[in-house]
Amino acid sequence: MSNALATSIFVRFSNAISPVLLGAFASFPLFGVTIAQTIWYFRRYPEDSMMLKYLIASLLFIDTIQTLGTAEASMTLFLRHKISLDYPLGILLHLYFTTASVAIVQGIYTYRVWIMSEKNRLLLSMLILLMTCQLVAGIAFDILQEVHGDAGHLHIRINDIFGTLSMGSRMACDILISVSLVYYLSKWRSEIRRTENIIDGIIVYVVGVGVVTSAFSALVFITWLALPHQFLFMLFFSILSKLYVNSLLVTLNARASLRNKNNTESEYEELE
């Protein structure tokens, strides 16, 4: 009887930590990309507003703490002398800071959609509602994990409610942001060749990063619902914040290449 119980605990422990460790291995290289992208941003765009610069700096700080938390959790799970489903401190830090970074990035994108849509209040209200659901339900879910303290309580009813609400609204918000940006960018197209090319380039970036973040949000949501006892959602959740931060930095840093492309095409048209 005791052997069967020990085997059951070991299987649950293995199922719980494997996705976390695999996600950690994938997230560390992405943190290096975040640092490089951030350095490039501050060097290349000194004229950006101070508010945006503070937000980017905050995201780098949050991403750093989240990465340290992931490293601490990985070392604790590897070096722990007993099989236990108790959460390391790093897991809790990872949860809280991922929720915060996603909210900041979605807030920046929501503001961009609001400006591009010529201050469409209905669209803004929908995005704020989804973003707020993601943030509030996410914080509630994170607090519950801290209170319960172990992965054995992960799928009790109250956790399922807040987890599903947070992950579902995050996915819906990502999709709505991407669709809105592409729609309003398409409306801005004109008959001027170089303007069309610039907008087409922006659309490519928006679609690219939007598909990646939306796809991973969907994977987190689907694996959370479909495989509740496998903890597979943590594999995708572990790198989610890195994808959000890098998607924002990619769109910001792409402005230089699009601007250079526009200048090159202008010079070519003048020669013609």
LOFIBA-130953 format. One line per 2 residues: for each residue x, y, z negated of N, C-alpha, C. Coordinates in Angstrom, 1 decimal, padded with zeros to 4 digits, m for minus. Atoms other than C-alpha are relative to their C-alpha. Example, Ala and Ser with C-alpha at 12.3 -4.5 7.8 and 13.67 -1.06 7.14 Angstrom:
# LOFIBA-130953
000.9:m001.2:000.0:012.3:m004.5:m007.8:000.9:001.2:000.0; m000.9:m001.1:000.0:013.7:m001.1:m007.1:m000.8:001.1:m000.8
//
This chain:
# LOFIBA-130953
000.8:m001.2:000.0:000.0:000.0:000.0:000.9:001.2:000.0; m000.9:m001.2:000.0:002.8:002.4:m000.9:000.8:000.2:001.2
m000.7:000.0:m001.2:004.7:001.5:002.2:m000.9:000.6:001.1; 001.0:m000.6:m001.0:001.6:002.3:004.4:m000.2:001.5:m000.2
000.1:m001.4:000.3:001.2:005.6:002.6:001.2:000.8:000.4; m001.2:m000.7:m000.4:004.8:006.5:003.1:000.2:000.1:001.5
000.0:000.0:m001.4:004.6:005.6:006.7:m000.9:001.1:000.6; 001.0:m001.0:m000.5:001.5:007.8:007.2:000.5:001.4:m000.3
m000.6:m001.4:000.3:003.2:010.8:005.5:001.1:000.3:001.0; m001.1:m000.2:m000.9:006.3:010.3:007.6:m000.5:000.3:001.5
000.6:m000.3:m001.4:004.2:010.2:010.9:m000.5:001.4:000.0; 000.5:m001.4:000.0:002.4:013.4:009.9:001.1:001.0:m000.1
m001.2:m000.9:000.1:005.7:015.0:008.9:000.7:000.2:001.4; m000.6:000.0:m001.3:007.2:014.1:012.3:m000.8:000.8:001.0
000.9:m000.7:m000.9:004.2:015.3:014.2:000.0:001.5:m000.3; 000.1:m001.4:000.4:004.3:018.6:012.3:001.3:000.7:000.4
m001.3:m000.8:m000.2:008.0:019.5:012.6:000.5:m000.1:001.4; m000.6:000.1:m001.3:008.8:018.3:016.1:m000.4:001.2:000.9
000.3:m001.1:m000.8:006.8:021.0:017.9:000.7:001.3:m000.5; m000.6:m001.2:000.6:008.2:023.6:015.5:001.5:000.1:000.4
m001.4:000.0:m000.4:011.8:022.6:016.2:000.2:000.2:001.5; m000.1:m000.2:m001.4:011.3:022.4:019.9:m000.3:001.4:000.4
000.3:m001.4:m000.3:009.7:025.8:020.0:001.1:000.9:m000.5; m001.1:m000.8:000.5:012.6:027.2:017.9:001.1:000.0:001.0
m001.1:000.1:m001.0:015.2:025.9:020.4:m000.3:000.8:001.3; 000.4:m000.8:m001.2:013.2:027.6:023.2:000.0:001.4:m000.2
000.1:m001.4:000.3:012.8:030.8:021.4:001.3:000.8:m000.2; m001.3:m000.6:000.3:016.4:031.5:020.5:000.6:000.7:001.2
m000.6:m000.7:m001.2:017.6:032.2:024.1:m000.9:001.2:000.4; 000.9:m001.1:m000.3:014.5:034.4:024.6:000.3:001.2:m000.8
m000.4:m001.1:000.8:015.6:036.5:021.7:001.2:000.7:000.5; m001.1:m000.6:m000.7:018.9:037.1:023.5:m000.5:000.9:001.2
000.5:m000.8:m001.1:016.9:038.3:026.5:m000.7:001.3:m000.5; 000.6:m001.2:000.6:014.9:040.6:024.2:001.0:001.1:m000.3
m001.1:m000.9:000.4:018.1:042.2:022.9:000.5:000.7:001.3; m000.6:m000.6:m001.2:019.5:042.7:026.4:m001.0:001.0:000.7
001.0:m000.8:m000.6:016.2:044.1:027.7:m000.2:001.3:m000.8; 000.2:m001.2:000.8:015.9:046.5:024.8:001.2:001.0:000.2
m001.1:m000.8:m000.2:019.4:047.8:025.2:m000.1:000.7:001.4; 000.1:m000.6:m001.3:018.8:048.4:028.9:m001.1:001.0:000.0
001.1:m001.0:000.0:015.5:050.2:028.2:000.5:001.3:m000.7; m000.4:m001.3:000.7:017.1:052.7:025.7:001.1:000.7:000.8
m001.0:m000.6:m000.9:020.0:053.3:028.1:m000.6:000.7:001.2; 000.5:m000.4:m001.3:017.9:053.7:031.2:m001.1:001.0:m000.1
001.2:m000.9:000.0:014.9:055.7:030.0:000.0:000.9:m001.3; m000.1:m000.9:001.1:016.0:058.3:027.5:m001.1:001.1:000.0
001.0:m001.0:m000.1:013.2:060.6:028.7:m001.4:m000.5:m000.4; 001.3:000.5:000.5:010.4:058.3:027.5:m000.4:000.7:m001.4
000.5:m000.7:001.2:008.2:059.6:024.6:000.6:m000.7:m001.2; m000.6:000.5:001.3:009.5:059.1:021.0:m000.9:m001.1:m000.5
000.9:001.0:000.5:006.3:057.2:020.2:000.3:m001.4:000.6; m000.3:001.2:m000.7:007.1:054.6:022.8:001.3:m000.6:m000.4
m001.3:000.4:000.5:010.7:054.4:021.7:m000.1:m000.7:m001.4; 000.2:000.6:001.3:009.6:053.8:018.1:m000.7:m001.3:000.0
000.7:001.3:m000.2:007.3:051.1:019.2:000.9:m001.1:000.5; m001.0:001.0:m000.6:010.0:049.3:021.2:001.0:m000.4:m001.1
m000.9:000.3:001.1:012.4:049.6:018.2:m000.7:m000.9:m001.0; 000.7:000.8:001.0:009.7:048.2:015.9:m000.2:m001.4:000.5
000.2:001.3:m000.5:009.1:045.3:018.2:001.3:m000.8:m000.1; m001.3:000.7:000.2:012.8:044.5:018.2:000.3:m000.4:m001.4
m000.2:000.4:001.4:012.9:044.6:014.4:m000.9:m001.1:m000.4; 000.9:001.1:000.3:009.8:042.4:014.2:000.5:m001.3:000.6
m000.4:001.2:m000.7:011.2:040.0:016.7:001.3:m000.6:m000.7; m001.2:000.5:000.7:014.5:039.8:014.8:m000.4:m000.7:m001.3
000.5:000.7:001.2:012.7:039.0:011.5:m000.6:m001.3:000.3; 000.7:001.2:m000.4:010.6:036.5:013.3:001.0:m001.1:000.4
m001.0:001.0:m000.4:013.7:034.8:014.8:000.7:m000.5:m001.2; m000.6:000.5:001.3:015.4:034.7:011.4:m000.9:m001.0:m000.7
000.9:000.9:000.6:012.3:033.1:010.0:m000.1:m001.3:000.7; 000.0:001.3:m000.7:012.3:030.5:012.7:001.3:m000.8:m000.3
m001.3:000.6:000.3:016.0:029.8:012.1:m000.1:m000.6:m001.5; 000.1:000.4:001.4:015.3:029.5:008.3:m000.9:m001.3:m000.1
000.9:001.2:000.0:012.4:027.1:008.9:000.6:m001.2:000.6; m000.6:001.1:m000.7:014.4:025.0:011.3:001.1:m000.7:m000.9
m001.0:000.6:000.9:017.3:024.6:008.8:m000.6:m000.7:m001.2; 000.7:000.6:001.2:014.9:023.9:005.9:m000.5:m001.4:000.4
000.6:001.3:m000.4:013.1:021.2:007.9:001.1:m001.1:000.3; m001.1:001.0:m000.3:016.4:019.6:009.0:000.7:m000.4:m001.2
m000.9:000.3:001.1:018.2:019.8:005.7:m000.8:m000.4:m001.3; 000.8:000.3:001.1:015.3:019.2:003.4:000.3:m001.5:m000.4
m000.4:001.4:000.5:016.1:016.1:001.2:m001.2:m000.9:m000.2; 001.2:000.9:000.2:012.5:014.8:001.1:m001.0:000.4:001.1
001.0:m000.2:m001.0:009.7:014.4:003.5:m001.2:000.8:m000.6; 001.0:m000.9:000.6:007.2:017.2:002.8:m000.7:000.8:001.1
000.8:m000.9:m000.9:004.4:019.1:004.6:000.0:001.4:m000.4; 000.0:m001.4:000.5:005.1:022.2:002.6:000.6:001.0:001.0
m000.5:m000.9:m001.0:005.6:025.3:004.7:001.3:000.6:m000.6; m001.1:m000.8:000.3:009.1:026.8:004.6:m000.3:001.5:000.0
000.2:m001.5:000.0:009.3:030.6:004.0:000.0:000.5:001.5; m000.2:m000.5:m001.3:010.4:031.0:007.6:m001.3:m000.2:000.9
001.2:000.2:m000.8:007.1:029.5:009.0:m001.0:001.1:m000.3; 000.9:m001.1:000.4:005.1:032.1:007.0:000.4:001.3:000.6
m000.5:m001.2:m000.6:007.3:034.9:008.2:m000.3:000.0:001.5; 000.3:000.1:m001.5:006.9:033.6:011.8:m001.4:000.3:000.3
001.4:m000.2:m000.2:003.1:033.6:011.5:m000.3:001.5:m000.1; 000.4:m001.4:000.2:002.8:037.1:010.1:000.6:000.9:001.1
m000.6:m001.0:m001.0:005.3:038.8:012.5:m000.4:m000.3:001.4; 000.5:000.3:m001.3:004.0:037.0:015.5:m001.4:000.7:000.2
001.3:m000.7:000.0:000.5:038.4:014.7:000.2:001.5:000.2; m000.3:m001.5:m000.1:002.0:041.9:014.3:000.5:000.3:001.4
m000.6:m000.3:m001.4:004.1:041.8:017.6:m001.1:m000.1:001.1; 001.1:000.1:m001.0:001.1:040.6:019.6:m000.9:001.1:000.0
000.9:m001.1:000.2:m001.1:043.3:018.2:000.6:001.3:000.6; m000.6:m001.2:m000.5:001.4:046.0:019.1:000.1:000.0:001.5
m000.1:000.1:m001.4:002.0:044.8:022.6:m001.4:000.2:000.7; 001.3:m000.1:m000.6:m001.7:044.4:023.3:m000.5:001.4:m000.2
000.4:m001.4:000.1:m002.3:047.9:021.9:000.6:000.9:001.0; m000.7:m000.8:m001.0:000.3:049.4:024.3:m000.7:m000.2:001.4
000.6:000.3:m001.2:m001.3:047.6:027.2:m001.5:000.5:000.1; 001.4:m000.5:000.0:m004.8:048.6:026.1:000.0:001.5:000.3
m000.1:m001.5:m000.3:m003.7:052.3:026.1:000.2:000.2:001.4; m000.3:m000.1:m001.4:m002.3:051.8:029.6:m001.3:m000.2:000.8
001.2:000.2:m000.7:m005.6:050.4:030.8:m001.0:001.1:m000.2; 000.9:m001.1:000.2:m007.5:053.2:029.2:000.3:001.2:000.8
m000.4:m001.1:m000.8:m005.5:055.8:031.0:m000.3:m000.3:001.5; 000.2:000.3:m001.5:m005.6:054.0:034.4:m001.5:m000.1:000.4
001.4:000.1:m000.3:m009.3:053.4:034.1:m000.8:001.4:m000.1; 000.5:m001.4:000.2:m009.8:057.2:033.6:m000.9:000.0:m001.2
000.7:000.0:001.3:m010.9:056.6:030.0:m001.4:m000.7:000.0; 001.2:000.8:000.0:m013.5:053.9:030.6:m000.3:m000.5:m001.4
000.2:000.3:001.4:m015.1:053.7:027.2:m000.5:m001.4:m000.2; 000.5:001.3:000.2:m016.9:050.4:027.7:001.2:m001.0:000.1
m001.2:000.8:m000.1:m013.7:048.7:028.8:000.9:000.1:m001.2; m000.8:m000.3:001.2:m011.8:050.3:026.0:m000.6:m000.7:m001.2
000.7:000.6:001.1:m014.4:049.1:023.5:000.2:m001.5:000.0; m000.1:001.5:m000.1:m014.2:045.5:024.7:001.4:m000.4:m000.4
m001.4:000.3:000.3:m010.4:045.5:024.5:000.3:000.2:m001.5; m000.3:m000.2:001.5:m010.3:047.0:021.0:m000.7:m001.1:m000.8
000.7:001.0:000.7:m012.9:044.5:019.9:000.8:m001.3:000.0; m000.8:001.3:m000.1:m010.8:041.5:021.2:001.3:000.2:m000.8
m001.3:m000.2:000.6:m007.6:043.0:019.9:m000.2:000.0:m001.5; 000.3:000.0:001.5:m009.1:043.6:016.4:m000.3:m001.3:m000.5
000.3:001.4:000.4:m010.5:040.1:016.3:001.3:m000.8:m000.1; m001.2:000.8:000.0:m007.1:038.7:017.2:000.9:000.4:m001.3
m000.8:m000.5:001.1:m005.4:040.9:014.5:m000.6:m000.4:m001.4; 000.7:000.3:001.3:m007.9:040.5:011.6:m000.1:m001.5:m000.2
000.1:001.4:000.2:m008.5:036.8:012.2:001.4:m000.6:m000.2; m001.4:000.5:000.1:m004.8:036.2:012.7:000.6:000.2:m001.4
m000.5:m000.3:001.3:m003.9:037.9:009.4:m000.7:m000.9:m001.0; 000.7:000.9:000.9:m006.6:035.9:007.6:000.5:m001.4:000.1
m000.6:001.4:m000.2:m005.3:032.7:009.1:001.4:m000.1:m000.7; m001.3:000.0:000.6:m001.8:033.6:008.0:000.0:000.0:m001.5
000.2:000.0:001.4:m002.9:034.4:004.5:m000.4:m001.4:m000.6; 000.5:001.3:000.4:m004.7:031.1:004.2:001.1:m001.0:000.0
m001.1:001.0:m000.1:m001.6:029.2:005.3:000.9:000.2:m001.2; m000.9:m000.3:001.2:000.4:031.0:002.5:m000.7:m000.5:m001.2
000.7:000.5:001.2:m002.3:030.2:000.0:000.0:m001.5:m000.2; 000.0:001.4:000.1:m002.6:026.6:000.8:001.4:m000.6:000.0
m001.4:000.4:000.2:001.1:026.2:001.3:000.5:m001.2:000.8; m000.5:001.2:m000.7:001.3:023.1:003.5:m000.9:m000.3:001.2
000.6:000.3:m001.3:000.4:021.7:006.9:m001.1:m001.0:m000.2; 001.1:001.0:000.2:m001.9:019.1:005.4:m001.4:000.7:m000.1
001.3:m000.7:000.1:m004.6:021.8:005.0:m000.2:000.8:001.3; 000.1:m000.9:m001.2:m004.1:023.3:008.5:m001.4:000.0:000.6
001.3:000.0:m000.7:m007.4:022.1:009.9:m001.2:m000.2:m000.9; 001.3:000.0:000.7:m009.8:022.5:007.1:m000.9:001.1:000.6
001.1:m000.7:m000.7:m013.0:024.3:008.1:000.4:001.5:000.1; m000.2:m001.5:000.0:m012.0:027.9:007.1:001.2:000.3:000.9
m001.1:m000.2:m000.9:m008.7:027.6:008.9:m000.4:m000.1:001.4; 000.5:000.2:m001.4:m010.4:026.3:012.0:m000.7:001.2:000.5
000.8:m001.1:m000.5:m012.7:029.2:012.1:000.9:001.2:000.3; m000.8:m001.2:m000.2:m010.1:032.0:011.7:001.1:m000.3:001.1
m001.0:000.4:m001.1:m007.5:030.1:013.9:m000.6:000.1:001.4; 000.7:000.0:m001.3:m010.0:029.6:016.7:m000.4:001.4:000.4
000.4:m001.4:m000.3:m011.3:033.2:016.5:001.3:000.8:000.5; m001.2:m000.8:m000.4:m007.7:034.6:016.6:000.5:m000.4:001.3
m000.6:000.5:m001.3:m006.4:032.4:019.4:m000.9:000.2:001.2; 000.9:m000.2:m001.1:m009.5:032.7:021.5:m000.1:001.4:000.4
000.0:m001.5:m000.4:m009.7:036.5:021.3:001.3:000.5:000.5; m001.3:m000.4:m000.6:m006.0:036.8:022.0:000.1:m000.4:001.5
000.0:000.5:m001.4:m006.4:034.7:025.2:m000.9:000.9:000.8; 001.0:m000.8:m000.8:m009.5:036.7:026.3:000.5:001.4:000.2
m000.5:m001.3:m000.1:m007.8:040.0:025.6:001.1:000.1:001.1; m001.1:000.1:m001.0:m004.7:039.0:027.7:m000.6:000.0:001.4
000.6:000.1:m001.3:m006.9:038.0:030.6:m000.7:001.3:000.5; 000.7:m001.2:m000.4:m009.0:041.1:030.5:001.0:001.2:000.3
m001.1:m001.1:m000.2:m005.9:043.4:030.3:000.6:m000.2:001.4; m000.6:000.2:m001.3:m004.3:041.7:033.3:m001.0:000.3:001.2
001.0:m000.2:m001.0:m007.5:041.7:035.4:m000.2:001.5:000.2; 000.2:m001.5:m000.1:m008.1:045.4:034.6:001.1:000.7:000.6
m001.2:m000.7:m000.6:m004.6:046.5:035.4:000.1:m000.2:001.5; 000.0:000.3:m001.5:m004.7:044.7:038.8:m001.1:000.7:000.7
001.1:m000.6:m000.6:m008.1:046.1:039.6:000.2:001.5:000.2; m000.1:m001.4:m000.1:m007.3:049.7:038.8:001.3:000.4:000.9
m001.1:m000.2:m000.9:m003.9:049.5:040.5:m000.4:m000.1:001.5; 000.5:000.2:m001.3:m005.6:048.2:043.6:m000.8:001.2:000.5
000.8:m001.2:m000.4:m007.9:051.2:043.6:000.8:001.2:000.3; m000.9:m001.2:m000.2:m005.0:053.6:043.6:000.8:m000.1:001.3
m000.7:000.1:m001.2:m003.6:052.3:046.8:m000.5:001.0:001.0; 000.3:m001.0:m001.0:m003.5:054.8:049.6:000.5:m000.4:001.4
m000.5:000.3:m001.4:m002.6:055.0:053.3:001.5:000.3:000.1; m001.5:m000.4:m000.1:000.9:056.3:052.5:000.8:m001.3:m000.3
m000.7:001.3:000.1:003.2:053.4:053.1:000.8:m000.2:m001.2; m000.9:000.2:001.1:005.7:053.9:050.4:m000.8:000.0:m001.4
000.8:000.1:001.2:003.0:054.5:047.8:m000.7:m001.4:m000.1; 000.6:001.4:000.0:001.3:051.2:048.8:001.1:m001.0:m000.5
m001.0:001.0:000.4:004.6:049.4:048.4:000.3:000.1:m001.5; m000.2:m000.1:001.5:005.2:050.8:044.9:m001.1:m000.6:m000.8
001.2:000.6:000.7:001.7:049.8:043.8:000.1:m001.5:000.1; m000.1:001.4:m000.2:002.2:046.4:045.3:001.0:m000.6:m000.9
m001.0:000.5:000.9:005.4:046.0:043.4:m000.4:000.0:m001.4; 000.5:000.0:001.3:003.8:047.0:040.2:m001.0:m001.1:m000.3
001.0:001.1:000.1:000.9:044.6:040.8:000.7:m001.4:m000.1; m000.7:001.3:000.1:003.4:041.8:041.3:000.6:m000.2:m001.4
m000.5:000.1:001.4:005.0:042.6:037.9:m001.1:m000.3:m000.9; 001.1:000.1:000.9:001.7:042.9:036.2:m000.6:m001.4:000.1
000.5:001.4:m000.1:000.4:039.6:037.6:001.0:m001.0:m000.5; m001.0:001.0:000.5:003.7:037.8:036.9:000.0:m000.1:m001.5
m000.1:000.0:001.5:003.9:038.8:033.2:m001.4:m000.3:m000.6; 001.4:000.3:000.5:000.1:038.6:032.8:m000.3:m001.5:000.0
000.2:001.4:m000.1:000.0:035.1:034.0:000.7:m000.8:m001.0; m000.8:000.7:001.0:002.8:034.0:031.7:m000.6:000.1:m001.4
000.5:m000.2:001.4:001.4:035.5:028.5:m001.4:m000.6:m000.1; 001.4:000.6:000.0:m002.2:034.5:029.4:000.1:m001.6:000.0
m000.1:001.5:000.0:m001.1:030.9:030.2:000.5:m000.6:m001.3; m000.5:000.5:001.3:000.8:030.5:026.9:m001.1:000.2:m001.1
001.1:m000.2:000.9:m002.1:032.0:025.0:m001.1:m001.1:000.2; 001.0:001.1:m000.3:m004.4:029.5:026.7:000.5:m001.3:m000.5
m000.6:001.3:000.5:m002.0:026.6:025.9:m000.1:m000.1:m001.5; 000.1:000.0:001.4:m001.9:027.6:022.3:m001.5:m000.3:m000.4
001.4:000.2:000.3:m005.7:027.8:022.2:m000.5:m001.4:000.3; 000.4:001.4:m000.4:m006.3:024.5:024.1:000.6:m001.1:m000.9
m000.6:001.0:000.8:m003.8:022.5:022.1:m000.5:000.0:m001.4; 000.5:m000.2:001.3:m005.1:023.9:018.9:m001.4:m000.7:m000.2
001.3:000.6:000.1:m008.6:022.7:019.7:000.0:m001.5:000.4; 000.1:001.3:m000.5:m007.9:019.5:021.6:000.9:m001.0:m000.8
m000.9:000.9:000.8:m005.0:018.1:019.5:000.3:000.5:m001.4; m000.1:m000.6:001.3:m005.6:019.2:016.0:001.0:m000.7:m000.9
m000.9:000.8:000.9:m003.5:016.4:014.4:001.4:m000.2:000.5; m001.3:000.1:m000.6:m000.5:016.7:016.7:000.9:001.2:m000.2
m000.7:m001.3:000.3:000.5:020.3:015.8:000.8:000.5:001.3; m000.7:m000.4:m001.3:001.5:020.7:019.5:m000.1:001.5:000.3
000.2:m001.4:m000.3:000.1:024.2:019.5:001.2:000.8:m000.5; m001.2:m000.8:000.6:003.2:025.3:017.4:001.1:000.1:001.0
m001.1:m000.1:m001.0:005.5:024.5:020.4:m000.2:001.2:000.8; 000.3:m001.1:m000.8:003.8:027.2:022.4:m000.1:001.3:m000.8
000.1:m001.1:000.9:003.1:029.5:019.5:001.3:000.5:m000.4; m001.3:m000.4:000.5:006.7:029.5:018.5:000.7:001.1:000.9
m000.6:m000.9:m000.9:007.7:031.4:021.6:m000.9:001.1:000.5; 001.0:m000.9:m000.4:004.6:033.5:022.0:000.4:001.4:m000.1
m000.4:m001.4:000.2:005.9:036.7:020.5:001.1:000.4:000.9; m001.1:m000.3:m000.9:009.0:036.5:022.6:m000.5:000.3:001.4
000.5:m000.2:m001.3:007.0:036.3:025.7:m000.8:001.4:000.1; 000.7:m001.3:000.0:004.8:039.3:024.7:001.0:001.2:000.1
m001.0:m001.1:000.0:007.8:041.5:023.9:000.7:000.1:001.3; m000.7:m000.1:m001.3:009.7:040.6:027.0:m000.8:000.4:001.2
000.9:m000.4:m001.1:006.7:041.0:029.2:m000.2:001.5:000.1; 000.0:m001.5:000.1:006.4:044.6:028.0:001.3:000.6:000.5
m001.3:m000.6:m000.4:010.1:045.3:028.4:000.2:m000.2:001.5; m000.2:000.2:m001.4:010.1:043.8:031.9:m000.8:001.0:000.8
000.8:m001.0:m000.7:007.3:046.1:033.0:000.6:001.4:m000.1; m000.6:m001.3:000.2:009.0:049.1:031.5:001.3:000.2:000.7
m001.3:m000.1:m000.7:012.4:048.3:032.9:m000.1:m000.1:001.5; 000.1:000.1:m001.4:011.1:047.6:036.3:m000.2:001.3:000.7
000.2:m001.3:m000.6:010.4:051.3:036.9:001.2:000.5:000.7; m001.3:m000.5:m000.7:014.0:052.0:037.9:000.1:m000.6:001.3
m000.1:000.6:m001.3:014.0:049.4:040.6:m001.0:000.4:001.0; 001.1:m000.5:m000.9:010.7:050.5:042.0:000.2:001.4:000.4
m000.3:m001.4:m000.3:011.8:054.1:041.9:001.1:000.1:001.1; m001.1:000.0:m001.0:015.0:053.3:043.8:m000.5:m000.5:001.3
000.6:000.5:m001.2:013.0:051.3:046.3:m000.7:001.1:000.7; 000.7:m001.1:m000.6:010.8:054.3:046.9:000.9:001.0:000.6
m000.9:m001.0:m000.6:013.7:056.6:047.4:000.7:m000.5:001.2; m000.7:000.6:m001.2:015.4:054.2:049.8:m001.0:000.0:001.2
001.0:000.0:m001.1:012.2:053.9:051.9:m000.3:001.4:000.5; 000.3:m001.4:m000.4:011.7:057.7:051.9:001.2:000.5:000.9
m001.1:m000.4:m000.9:015.2:058.2:053.3:000.0:m000.7:001.3; 000.1:000.8:m001.2:014.6:055.5:055.9:m001.1:000.7:000.9
001.1:m000.6:m000.8:011.3:057.2:057.0:000.5:001.3:000.6; m000.5:m001.3:m000.5:013.1:060.6:057.3:000.9:m000.2:001.2
m000.9:000.3:m001.1:015.7:059.0:059.6:m000.7:m000.3:001.2; 000.8:000.4:m001.2:013.0:057.6:061.8:m000.7:001.3:000.6
//
